[in-house]
């Protein structure tokens, strides 16, 4: 939002051309316009990076720690060391130890 304010202010404060002189849009004005647009985009990107820096740092750290070969949609059952421990038990029900 601040970026739009600066652009609007710059456009309002820009010197007005006199009615006698009508310039055609040449290479120099197109180049200036491209530089202004590029500068505005760079400023906007920098503002977003600075505003959301804590969140972006956490997000990037989480990406660095993640395993790209593991698919979270693939459900792998945990390996039981004792095969008889879960025999006959329903999924999600507590197992009762028989003595």
Beta strands, then each sheet from edge to edge (+ up, - down):
end
